[in-house]
């Protein structure tokens, strides 16, 4: 199991970015969450197969049609410290 956290900047709030991210993550069999941050970015936390996380990382570079992604910063959180349920992919 691999975990990755992404901070996505650009026009990513108010353009269904989180809902589309959830759909992509679930289709890839990933668990985690996508949530808006106060600074205008979206945080995406994903746990699962490494290849699936890489596919999500590629998708995050452009996002859904109404979004404009200016940048994606990635880090690797410790899995036990992740604030999420063990199943599914939440949007907050």
C-alpha positions as CSV (number, residue, x, y, z in Angstrom):
1,X,0.0,0.0,0.0
2,X,1.2,3.5,-0.9
3,X,0.0,6.9,0.3
4,X,0.4,10.2,-1.4
5,X,-0.9,13.7,-0.7
6,X,-1.2,16.3,-3.4
7,X,-1.8,20.0,-3.2
8,X,-3.4,21.2,-6.4
9,X,-3.4,25.0,-7.3
10,X,-5.1,27.0,-10.0
11,X,-8.8,27.3,-10.7
12,X,-9.7,24.1,-8.8
13,X,-12.5,25.3,-6.4
14,X,-16.0,25.7,-7.7
15,X,-15.4,23.7,-10.9
16,X,-16.4,20.2,-9.7
17,X,-12.7,19.3,-9.2
18,X,-13.3,17.4,-6.0
19,X,-16.2,15.4,-7.4
20,X,-14.2,14.5,-10.5
21,X,-11.2,13.6,-8.4
22,X,-13.4,11.3,-6.3
23,X,-14.7,9.6,-9.4
24,X,-11.2,9.1,-10.8
25,X,-9.9,7.7,-7.4
26,X,-12.8,5.3,-7.0
27,X,-12.4,4.0,-10.6
28,X,-8.7,3.4,-9.7
29,X,-9.6,1.6,-6.5
30,X,-8.1,4.2,-4.2
31,X,-9.1,5.4,-0.8
32,X,-8.7,8.9,0.7
33,X,-10.2,12.3,0.3
34,X,-10.3,15.6,-1.6
35,X,-10.9,18.8,0.2
36,X,-10.8,22.5,-0.4
37,X,-8.2,24.5,1.5
38,X,-8.7,28.1,2.7
39,X,-5.9,29.3,0.4
40,X,-7.8,28.2,-2.8
41,X,-5.9,24.9,-3.3
42,X,-7.4,21.4,-3.2
43,X,-5.7,18.7,-1.0
44,X,-6.0,15.2,-2.3
45,X,-5.0,12.3,-0.1
46,X,-4.8,8.9,-1.8
47,X,-4.0,5.4,-0.5
48,X,-3.7,2.2,-2.5
49,X,-1.8,0.6,-5.3
50,X,1.3,2.6,-6.4
51,X,0.5,2.4,-10.1
52,X,-3.1,3.6,-9.5
53,X,-1.7,6.6,-7.5
54,X,0.6,7.4,-10.4
55,X,-2.4,7.4,-12.7
56,X,-4.3,9.7,-10.4
57,X,-1.2,11.9,-10.2
58,X,-1.1,12.2,-14.0
59,X,-4.9,13.1,-14.1
60,X,-4.4,15.7,-11.4
61,X,-2.0,17.6,-13.7
62,X,-5.0,18.7,-15.8
63,X,-8.2,17.8,-13.8
64,X,-11.7,18.1,-15.2
65,X,-12.7,20.3,-18.2
66,X,-13.7,23.4,-16.2
67,X,-10.5,23.4,-14.0
68,X,-7.2,25.1,-14.7
69,X,-4.4,23.4,-12.9
70,X,-1.4,25.7,-12.3
71,X,0.6,23.3,-10.2
72,X,0.6,20.0,-8.2
73,X,2.9,19.5,-5.2
74,X,3.2,16.0,-3.8
75,X,4.3,14.5,-0.5
76,X,4.0,11.1,1.1
77,X,2.2,11.1,4.5
78,X,2.5,8.2,6.9
79,X,-0.5,5.9,6.4
80,X,-1.4,5.5,10.1
81,X,-1.6,9.3,10.6
82,X,-4.1,9.9,7.8
83,X,-7.4,11.3,8.9
84,X,-9.8,9.3,6.8
85,X,-12.0,6.2,6.9
86,X,-10.5,2.9,5.8
87,X,-12.9,2.6,2.9
88,X,-14.1,4.9,0.1
89,X,-13.1,8.4,-1.0
90,X,-14.6,11.4,0.7
91,X,-15.1,14.9,-0.5
92,X,-14.9,17.7,2.0
